[in-house]
C-alpha cells in the first residue's frame, strides 16, 4: 500500500507541476573551417605598423600609426611615431590595421 500511495503522489506532483516559462534559445554560429590563424588574436611583433587609437595623446601633430620597435613588458612597447619620435605605448593604445 505504501508503494501505491507513493506512485499516486508522483502522478499528482507531475500533473500539478507548474508549466515552465518558455525561454528563447539564442544560437551563435561557429565556422567549421577555423584555423589558429583565423581565430587567434594577432600578437604584436617588432617592425610591425599599428594603428594608434588616440594619437592626440602623444602629440596634436603626430600620425595615427606607429612602428613597434621592441617589447618592454607584457603591456608596453617602444615605438616610433612619425612626426613625434620614439614613445612607449601600451597595448590598449593601439590596434592592428584591418587588412
Buried (B, 14 or more C-beta within 10 A) or exposed (E): EEEEEEEEEEEEEEEEEEEEEEEEEEEEEEEEEEEEEEEEEEEBEEEBEBBBEEBEEBEEEBEBBBBBBEBEEEEEBBBEBEEBEEBEBEBEBBEEEEE
